[in-house]
Every structure is written in C-alpha cells, then in structure tokens.
Amino acid sequence: MAIAASAEVHPSAHVEPGAAVGEGCRIGPFCLIGSGVTLGPGVEVKSHAVVTGDTAVGEGTVIFPFATVGEVPQDLKFRGERSALVIGARNRIREHVTINLGTEGGGGVTRVGDDCLLMAGSHVAHDCQIGNRVILVNNAALAGHCILEDEVIVGGLSGVHQFVRIGRGAMIGAVTMVTADVIPHGLVQGPRGTLDGLNLVGLKRRGAARGEIAALRDLIDALSRGSFRESARVQSEAGPESALVREVLDFILGPSDRSFLTPR
C-alpha cells in the first residue's frame, strides 16, 4: 500500500494493501479502495464509494457517494480473467454510477476519457470505450462494447445496445433506445431511436460554420435516398470538401458490428 504523504484518508475508510493513492487525494468515510487501484493526484472519493479491481483513476477526478467503480462485468461469459478499467482526468462520477471492468472477449479494458460527466445512476458496461467530454445523463445505460466518441451526450433514461458506436458530437434524447450506430453530429430521439437530423446546438457551440452545417444537411438528405452505406461510399468517392462531411462518411464506412440509425 502506497499512500502519498499529502493524501487525506478518513479513519473509517479501508484502503487495501497494494493500492496506490496519489498526492492530494481525499478519501471520505466508509470508502473501499481495492488492492489493484491507482488513484492519480488530486482524486477525491466521497463517502461510501467503492473503487476496486485493476482500476486507474486520472488526476482530479471526483467519485461521488455510493458509486461503484471497477467491479466485475455483468457478463455471463466472464470467468475471472484479468481485466482493467482506465479512467482519465477531471471526470465527475456522480452518485450510484456503476462502471465495470473489461473482459477477455472485448479487449480486456473499459476506458473513460477526460472531462466526462457521468450523472447519477448511469451505467458503463464492460469493454466500453468512452471519449473525452462525454455526458451520460441520469440513469443512462451503456451495454457492453459500446464506443462513444468525444463530446457525445446521452439523455436521461436512455439505453444503448451492445456494440453500438456513437460518433463525435452526437446527441441522444431522453428515454431513447439506441439499437444501431449513430453518425457524428447526429440527433437521435424517440422511444425506439431514429436519426432526427443534426445536433445543431452542439455544432454551433463548437463553432461550426454555416456552410459546414449546410453541407451536413445535404449529406443526410443524400444518405436517406438509398442504402446508407452504399450512398456514403458514393459520396466519399466524390471527394467532399467539408471536413465534417468527410468525418461522417469515414465513420459510416468504418468497421462496425451494427447497422445505422437512419432518418424516418
């Protein structure tokens, strides 16, 4: 057990031998820090939280009460093989969030990037790969092997099917079931989600030019006329000038285990 001299550990917390607690960390009452855990500088674990497994938590991340981080996967194929969870810097992991370790069949590592906000009750299953500045709103749930690129927002009470990819800057509305891949900058909503246009608010906040937004609108119109992937291939071969359009086309033509959510 290595606890930095400047770390603060409440007397009622239990830090198992082998854990590494970095400079300036704060561990609150009744927390459990497992033997395979590494807490980076300035990490705060508030009361009654559990951090266990082979888990690394990046600098400045805050884990709120009753979160459970690094427990074994909810996967019947899991046989106790060694796997890990890697969490980046400056994340906010709110009350009752659950994040599971990876599995051998999914690459062995679950990852969460930097500056994410995982709101109360949200769930990140085994082998998920989450980018930077992602927001999971209250009680959103990601099944195993999902990939969320940077700046994705998943609305409250929404569920994302296993192996689904959600492209950069996409927005999932509340109470939405996401059963297929979502293109970058897309807006998905409805009880059984469909592509409902662009995440215009997100695009404008990130400084997208009007011309880029217009080009994306034209692309979605073109994609909706036939086979999504074949239409994307035709558009890609035409050599679009817009960087955002190229990003969407590359995403569609990339490897995937799922189909795509398309416009109604």
C-alpha positions in Angstrom: 0.0 0.0 0.0 1.4 3.4 -1.1 -0.4 6.4 0.3 1.1 9.8 -0.5 2.0 12.0 2.4 -0.4 14.7 1.3 -3.3 12.4 0.8 -6.2 12.5 3.3 -7.9 9.2 4.2 -10.8 9.2 6.7 -10.2 6.7 9.6 -13.3 4.7 8.6 -12.2 4.2 5.0 -10.5 0.9 4.1 -7.5 1.1 1.7 -6.4 -2.4 0.8 -2.7 -3.3 0.7 -1.3 -2.8 -2.8 -3.4 0.3 -3.6 -1.6 3.5 -4.7 -3.1 6.8 -3.5 -1.5 9.9 -5.1 -0.6 13.3 -3.8 -3.5 15.4 -2.6 -6.1 12.6 -2.8 -9.1 12.7 -0.4 -10.9 9.5 0.6 -14.0 10.0 2.6 -15.8 8.0 5.3 -16.6 4.3 4.7 -15.0 4.1 1.3 -13.3 1.0 -0.1 -10.2 1.3 -2.2 -9.2 -2.1 -3.6 -5.7 -3.6 -3.8 -5.4 -3.1 -7.6 -6.4 0.6 -7.6 -4.3 3.5 -8.6 -5.6 7.0 -7.8 -3.9 9.9 -9.6 -3.0 13.2 -7.9 -6.0 15.1 -6.5 -8.6 12.4 -6.9 -11.5 12.7 -4.4 -13.5 9.6 -3.4 -16.5 10.8 -1.4 -18.2 8.8 1.4 -19.4 5.2 0.8 -18.0 4.9 -2.7 -16.2 1.7 -3.9 -13.2 1.7 -6.2 -11.9 -1.8 -6.9 -10.4 -4.1 -9.5 -7.5 -3.3 -11.7 -8.6 0.4 -11.9 -6.6 3.5 -12.7 -8.3 6.9 -12.0 -6.8 10.0 -13.5 -5.9 13.3 -11.9 -8.6 15.5 -10.4 -11.5 13.0 -10.9 -14.2 13.1 -8.3 -16.2 10.0 -7.4 -19.4 10.7 -5.5 -21.1 8.7 -2.8 -22.3 5.2 -3.4 -20.7 4.9 -6.9 -19.2 1.5 -7.6 -16.2 1.7 -9.9 -14.2 -1.3 -11.2 -16.4 -4.2 -10.2 -16.5 -7.4 -12.3 -18.6 -7.3 -15.5 -22.2 -8.3 -15.7 -21.4 -10.8 -18.4 -22.1 -14.5 -18.0 -19.0 -15.3 -20.2 -16.7 -13.6 -17.6 -14.6 -16.3 -15.9 -12.5 -14.1 -13.6 -9.8 -13.3 -16.2 -7.6 -10.3 -15.5 -9.1 -7.2 -17.0 -8.9 -3.5 -16.3 -10.7 -0.1 -16.1 -8.9 3.1 -17.1 -10.5 6.5 -16.2 -9.0 9.7 -17.4 -8.6 13.1 -15.7 -11.1 15.6 -14.3 -14.1 13.4 -14.6 -17.2 13.7 -12.4 -18.7 10.3 -11.5 -21.9 11.0 -9.6 -23.9 9.1 -7.1 -24.8 5.4 -7.8 -22.8 5.3 -11.0 -21.5 1.8 -12.0 -18.5 1.2 -14.3 -17.4 -2.3 -14.9 -14.0 -3.9 -15.8 -13.4 -5.2 -19.3 -13.5 -8.8 -20.5 -11.1 -11.0 -22.4 -13.5 -11.2 -25.3 -13.7 -7.4 -25.6 -10.1 -6.5 -25.4 -9.8 -6.6 -21.6 -10.1 -2.8 -20.9 -13.0 -0.5 -20.3 -12.0 3.1 -20.9 -13.4 6.5 -19.9 -11.6 9.6 -21.3 -11.1 13.1 -19.8 -13.6 15.7 -18.6 -16.6 13.4 -18.7 -19.8 13.8 -16.6 -21.5 10.6 -15.6 -24.6 11.7 -13.8 -26.4 9.8 -11.0 -27.4 6.2 -11.7 -25.7 5.9 -15.1 -24.0 2.7 -16.1 -20.9 1.9 -18.2 -20.7 -1.8 -19.0 -17.7 -4.0 -19.8 -15.3 -3.0 -22.6 -17.0 0.3 -23.4 -14.7 2.9 -24.9 -15.8 6.5 -23.9 -14.0 9.5 -25.3 -13.5 13.0 -23.8 -16.1 15.4 -22.6 -18.9 12.8 -22.8 -22.1 13.3 -20.7 -24.3 10.5 -19.6 -27.4 12.0 -18.1 -29.1 10.4 -15.1 -29.8 6.6 -15.4 -28.5 6.4 -19.0 -27.0 2.9 -19.6 -24.4 1.7 -22.0 -24.3 -2.1 -22.7 -21.0 -3.9 -23.4 -18.5 -3.0 -26.1 -20.1 0.4 -26.9 -17.9 3.2 -28.4 -18.8 6.8 -27.7 -16.5 9.3 -29.4 -15.7 12.8 -28.0 -18.5 15.2 -26.9 -21.4 12.7 -27.1 -24.4 13.4 -24.9 -26.8 10.5 -23.9 -30.1 11.7 -22.4 -31.6 10.5 -19.2 -33.1 7.0 -19.0 -31.8 6.1 -22.4 -30.3 2.7 -23.2 -27.5 2.0 -25.8 -27.4 -1.6 -27.3 -24.2 -3.6 -27.1 -21.5 -2.9 -29.8 -23.2 0.4 -30.8 -20.9 3.2 -31.9 -21.9 6.8 -31.4 -20.0 9.4 -33.4 -18.4 12.6 -32.2 -20.8 15.3 -31.1 -23.9 13.3 -31.4 -26.9 13.9 -29.1 -29.2 11.2 -27.9 -32.5 12.5 -26.5 -34.1 11.3 -23.2 -35.8 8.0 -22.9 -34.4 6.7 -26.2 -33.5 3.1 -27.1 -30.4 3.2 -29.4 -30.1 -0.1 -31.3 -27.7 0.9 -34.1 -24.8 3.2 -34.8 -25.3 7.0 -34.7 -23.4 9.2 -37.1 -21.2 12.1 -35.8 -23.2 15.2 -35.0 -26.4 13.4 -35.4 -29.6 13.9 -33.3 -31.4 10.8 -32.2 -34.6 10.7 -30.3 -37.8 8.7 -29.9 -38.7 5.6 -27.8 -37.0 3.5 -30.5 -34.5 6.0 -31.7 -34.2 7.2 -35.2 -31.9 9.8 -36.8 -33.9 13.1 -36.5 -31.4 15.4 -38.1 -28.3 17.2 -36.7 -27.3 18.2 -33.3 -27.4 21.9 -34.3 -26.9 23.2 -30.8 -23.8 21.2 -30.4 -22.4 22.2 -33.8 -22.9 25.9 -33.2 -21.4 25.6 -29.7 -18.3 24.1 -31.3 -18.1 26.9 -33.8 -19.2 25.0 -37.0 -19.6 27.4 -39.9 -23.0 27.8 -41.7 -21.5 26.3 -44.8 -20.4 23.2 -42.9 -23.8 22.7 -41.3 -25.5 23.1 -44.7 -23.1 20.5 -46.2 -24.0 18.1 -43.4 -27.8 18.7 -44.1 -27.2 17.9 -47.8 -25.3 14.8 -46.8 -28.1 13.5 -44.6 -30.6 14.1 -47.4 -28.4 12.2 -49.9 -27.9 9.3 -47.4 -31.6 8.9 -46.9 -32.4 8.1 -50.5 -31.0 4.6 -50.6 -28.7 2.2 -48.9 -27.0 4.2 -46.1 -23.5 2.6 -46.6 -23.6 2.5 -50.4 -24.8 6.1 -50.5 -21.9 7.0 -48.2 -19.4 5.2 -50.5 -20.7 7.2 -53.5 -20.4 10.5 -51.6 -16.9 9.6 -50.4 -15.7 8.8 -53.9 -16.9 12.3 -55.0 -14.3 13.8 -52.6 -16.3 16.2 -50.4 -14.6 19.4 -49.4 -16.2 19.7 -46.0 -14.2 18.3 -43.1 -17.3 17.5 -41.1 -18.8 15.6 -44.1 -15.6 13.6 -44.5 -15.7 12.8 -40.8 -19.3 11.4 -41.1 -18.5 9.4 -44.2 -15.4 7.9 -42.7 -17.4 6.9 -39.7 -20.1 5.2 -41.8 -17.5 3.4 -43.9 -15.5 2.3 -40.9 -15.7 -1.2 -39.2 -18.9 -1.9 -37.3 -20.9 -4.8 -35.9 -24.2 -2.8 -36.2 -26.3 -1.1 -38.8 -27.1 2.6 -38.7 -29.9 4.7 -37.3 -31.4 6.4 -40.3 -34.0 9.2 -40.9 -37.6 8.2 -40.8 
